[in-house]
Amino acid sequence: MNASILFATTGRILCQLTRDHRTVALVLAVPALLLTLLYYMFESTPVVFDRIAIVMLGVLPFIVMFLITSIAMLRERTSGTLERLLTTPLGKLDLLAGYGIAFGLAAAAQAGVACAVAYWLFDLETAGSIWLVVLVAVVNAVLGVALGLLCSAFARTEFQAVQFMPVVALPQVFLCGLLVPREQMAGWLETVSDFLPLTYAVSALREVGGNSGTTSQMWADLAVVGGVAVAALVLAAGTLRRRTA
């Protein structure tokens, strides 16, 4: 990768993102609004809210960033921008890393707003530090970015890109242990969940929620999530190719 090209690519993507005010509102406001909805749903049972909210602080960035990134990259492909970019000295890793950094920064802002609402407005209580929750949320959002970049290669329209969310994202939400403890699932479903990265993101968040400091399990879970994100970016690089000579 070339540092100057990477910096320019990241800046271009950030400029495109910030010019789209509706997308910025989606990134920053929607997780906070959904947490607000959860708070009033479980207002009479704050213990239940604490248990669900800390998990949602990781799940919501994953879903939002997956959806936004898959559509953004699809627009690059269908508009011919990607075709033109690949005729320049820009490398595939420069482009993908640029997306990862730009949307990673957006994810950090998103996680910061959501955590501020959860901790300071709704008095979310966790044994671990708020900064560890933000860290896990950002890593999980980067996973969403990586999977979004990969899935965009298999869509031809924005509608098709949206349809990948129930195929890729929602099964992970169902099987990560948020709705039903994994040990209570059918054996084959628990085995499937072992291969889903969101399972490890939820595990990391629960480690933060139940322990005052970092644990080896938390770092191991984060390593799995990060490793899957890197693997998805490598696979996505294979889908970036010129269609014309």
C-alpha positions as CSV (number, residue, x, y, z in Angstrom):
1,M,0.0,0.0,0.0
2,N,1.0,3.6,-0.7
3,A,0.5,5.9,2.4
4,S,-0.3,9.0,0.4
5,I,-2.8,7.1,-1.9
6,L,-4.3,5.5,1.2
7,F,-4.7,8.9,2.9
8,A,-6.3,10.4,-0.3
9,T,-8.7,7.5,-0.7
10,T,-9.7,7.7,2.9
11,G,-10.3,11.4,2.6
12,R,-12.4,11.0,-0.6
13,I,-14.6,8.4,1.1
14,L,-15.0,10.6,4.2
15,C,-16.0,13.6,2.1
16,Q,-18.6,11.5,0.2
17,L,-19.9,10.2,3.5
18,T,-20.1,13.6,5.2
19,R,-21.8,15.2,2.2
20,D,-24.7,12.7,2.5
21,H,-26.4,14.2,5.6
22,R,-29.1,11.5,5.7
23,T,-26.4,8.8,5.9
24,V,-24.6,10.6,8.7
25,A,-27.9,10.8,10.5
26,L,-28.4,7.1,10.0
27,V,-25.0,6.3,11.3
28,L,-25.1,8.5,14.4
29,A,-28.7,8.6,15.4
30,V,-30.3,5.3,14.6
31,P,-28.4,3.2,17.2
32,A,-29.1,5.8,19.9
33,L,-32.8,5.9,19.0
34,L,-33.1,2.1,19.1
35,L,-31.4,2.1,22.5
36,T,-33.9,4.6,23.6
37,L,-36.7,2.3,22.5
38,L,-35.2,-0.6,24.4
39,Y,-34.8,1.5,27.5
40,Y,-38.5,2.4,27.6
41,M,-39.4,-1.2,26.8
42,F,-37.5,-2.5,29.8
43,E,-37.8,0.6,32.0
44,S,-39.4,-1.4,34.9
45,T,-36.6,-4.1,34.7
46,P,-33.3,-2.2,34.4
47,V,-31.3,-5.5,34.9
48,V,-32.8,-6.8,31.7
49,F,-32.0,-3.5,29.9
50,D,-28.4,-3.7,31.1
51,R,-28.0,-7.3,29.8
52,I,-29.5,-6.5,26.4
53,A,-28.2,-3.0,25.8
54,I,-24.5,-3.9,26.1
55,V,-25.0,-6.6,23.4
56,M,-26.9,-4.2,21.2
57,L,-24.0,-1.7,21.4
58,G,-22.1,-4.2,19.4
59,V,-24.8,-5.6,17.2
60,L,-26.3,-2.3,16.0
61,P,-22.9,-1.0,14.5
62,F,-22.4,-4.3,12.7
63,I,-25.8,-4.2,11.0
64,V,-25.8,-0.4,10.2
65,M,-22.2,-0.5,8.8
66,F,-22.9,-3.7,6.8
67,L,-25.9,-2.1,5.1
68,I,-24.2,1.3,4.4
69,T,-21.0,-0.2,3.1
70,S,-22.5,-2.8,0.8
71,I,-24.6,-0.1,-0.9
72,A,-21.8,2.4,-1.0
73,M,-19.4,0.0,-2.7
74,L,-22.2,-1.2,-5.1
75,R,-22.6,2.4,-6.2
76,E,-18.8,2.6,-6.9
77,R,-19.1,-0.5,-9.1
78,T,-22.3,0.3,-11.0
79,S,-21.4,4.0,-11.6
80,G,-18.1,3.1,-13.2
81,T,-16.1,4.8,-10.4
82,L,-14.4,1.6,-9.5
83,E,-13.5,0.9,-13.1
84,R,-11.9,4.3,-13.4
85,L,-10.1,4.0,-10.1
86,L,-8.5,0.7,-11.1
87,T,-6.9,2.5,-14.1
88,T,-4.9,4.7,-11.6
89,P,-2.0,3.7,-9.4
90,L,-4.6,3.0,-6.6
91,G,-4.1,-0.5,-5.4
92,K,-6.9,-2.8,-4.2
93,L,-5.6,-2.8,-0.7
94,D,-5.5,1.0,-0.7
95,L,-9.1,1.1,-1.7
96,L,-10.3,-1.5,0.8
97,A,-8.2,-0.1,3.6
98,G,-9.5,3.4,2.8
99,Y,-13.0,2.1,3.2
100,G,-12.1,0.3,6.4
101,I,-10.5,3.4,7.9
102,A,-13.2,5.8,6.8
103,F,-16.0,3.7,8.0
104,G,-14.1,2.7,11.1
105,L,-13.9,6.4,12.0
106,A,-17.6,6.7,11.4
107,A,-18.1,3.6,13.5
108,A,-16.1,5.1,16.3
109,A,-18.3,8.2,16.3
110,Q,-21.4,6.0,16.2
111,A,-20.2,3.9,19.1
112,G,-19.3,7.0,21.1
113,V,-22.8,8.5,20.6
114,A,-24.6,5.2,21.4
115,C,-22.4,4.6,24.5
116,A,-22.9,8.2,25.7
117,V,-26.7,7.7,25.5
118,A,-26.6,4.3,27.1
119,Y,-24.2,5.1,30.0
120,W,-25.0,8.8,30.8
121,L,-28.7,9.1,29.8
122,F,-30.0,5.6,30.7
123,D,-27.5,4.7,33.4
124,L,-26.3,1.5,31.8
125,E,-24.2,-0.4,34.4
126,T,-21.3,-2.7,33.4
127,A,-18.3,-4.0,35.4
128,G,-15.9,-3.1,32.5
129,S,-14.9,0.2,31.2
130,I,-17.0,2.1,28.7
131,W,-13.8,2.4,26.5
132,L,-13.7,-1.4,26.2
133,V,-17.3,-1.4,25.0
134,V,-16.4,1.2,22.4
135,L,-13.4,-0.9,21.3
136,V,-15.5,-4.0,20.8
137,A,-18.2,-2.0,19.0
138,V,-15.7,-0.5,16.6
139,V,-14.1,-3.8,15.8
140,N,-17.6,-5.3,15.2
141,A,-18.5,-2.3,12.9
142,V,-15.3,-3.0,10.9
143,L,-16.5,-6.6,10.6
144,G,-19.7,-5.2,9.1
145,V,-17.7,-3.0,6.7
146,A,-15.6,-6.0,5.6
147,L,-18.6,-8.2,5.0
148,G,-20.5,-5.4,3.3
149,L,-17.6,-4.9,0.9
150,L,-17.5,-8.6,0.1
151,C,-21.3,-9.0,-0.4
152,S,-21.5,-6.0,-2.7
153,A,-19.6,-8.0,-5.3
154,F,-22.6,-10.4,-5.6
155,A,-25.3,-7.7,-6.0
156,R,-26.3,-6.0,-9.2
157,T,-28.8,-3.5,-7.7
158,E,-29.2,-1.7,-4.4
159,F,-32.3,-3.8,-3.7
160,Q,-30.2,-7.0,-4.0
161,A,-27.5,-5.5,-1.7
162,V,-30.2,-4.9,1.0
163,Q,-31.4,-8.5,0.6
164,F,-28.0,-9.7,1.7
165,M,-28.7,-8.4,5.2
166,P,-31.2,-11.1,6.1
167,V,-29.0,-13.7,4.5
168,V,-25.7,-12.7,6.1
169,A,-26.5,-10.5,9.1
170,L,-29.8,-11.6,10.6
171,P,-28.8,-15.3,11.1
172,Q,-25.9,-14.1,13.1
173,V,-28.1,-12.0,15.3
174,F,-30.5,-14.9,15.8
175,L,-27.7,-17.4,16.7
176,C,-25.2,-15.2,18.6
177,G,-26.9,-15.9,22.0
178,L,-28.8,-12.6,22.2
179,L,-32.3,-14.1,21.9
180,V,-31.7,-17.6,23.3
181,P,-28.6,-18.7,25.3
182,R,-26.5,-20.8,22.9
183,E,-26.4,-23.7,25.3
184,Q,-30.2,-24.0,25.1
185,M,-30.2,-24.2,21.3
186,A,-30.4,-27.4,19.3
187,G,-27.0,-29.0,19.0
188,W,-26.6,-28.3,15.3
189,L,-27.6,-24.7,15.7
190,E,-25.0,-24.2,18.5
191,T,-22.4,-25.7,16.2
192,V,-23.4,-23.3,13.4
193,S,-23.1,-20.4,15.8
194,D,-19.5,-21.5,16.6
195,F,-18.6,-20.4,13.0
196,L,-20.3,-17.0,13.1
197,P,-18.2,-14.0,14.0
198,L,-21.0,-12.1,15.7
199,T,-21.1,-14.9,18.3
200,Y,-17.6,-13.9,19.4
201,A,-18.4,-10.2,19.4
202,V,-21.3,-10.8,21.8
203,S,-19.1,-13.0,24.0
204,A,-16.5,-10.2,24.1
205,L,-19.1,-7.7,25.2
206,R,-20.4,-10.0,27.9
207,E,-16.9,-10.4,29.2
208,V,-16.7,-6.6,29.4
209,G,-20.0,-6.4,31.1
210,G,-19.1,-9.0,33.7
211,N,-15.5,-8.2,34.5
212,S,-13.9,-5.0,35.8
213,G,-10.8,-5.5,33.6
214,T,-9.8,-7.2,30.4
215,T,-9.8,-11.0,30.2
216,S,-8.0,-13.4,28.0
217,Q,-11.4,-14.6,26.7
218,M,-12.3,-11.1,25.6
219,W,-9.0,-10.7,23.7
220,A,-9.5,-14.1,22.1
221,D,-13.0,-13.2,21.0
222,L,-11.8,-9.9,19.5
223,A,-9.0,-11.7,17.7
224,V,-11.6,-14.0,16.0
225,V,-13.8,-11.0,15.0
226,G,-10.7,-9.1,13.7
227,G,-9.4,-12.2,11.9
228,V,-12.7,-12.7,10.1
229,A,-12.8,-9.0,9.1
230,V,-9.3,-9.3,7.6
231,A,-10.2,-12.5,5.8
232,A,-13.4,-10.8,4.4
233,L,-11.3,-7.9,3.1
234,V,-8.8,-10.3,1.4
235,L,-11.7,-12.1,-0.3
236,A,-13.2,-8.7,-1.2
237,A,-9.9,-7.7,-2.9
238,G,-10.4,-10.7,-5.2
239,T,-13.6,-9.2,-6.5
240,L,-12.1,-5.9,-7.4
241,R,-11.1,-6.2,-11.0
242,R,-11.5,-4.3,-14.2
243,R,-14.2,-5.5,-16.6
244,T,-12.7,-3.8,-19.6
245,A,-9.2,-4.0,-21.1
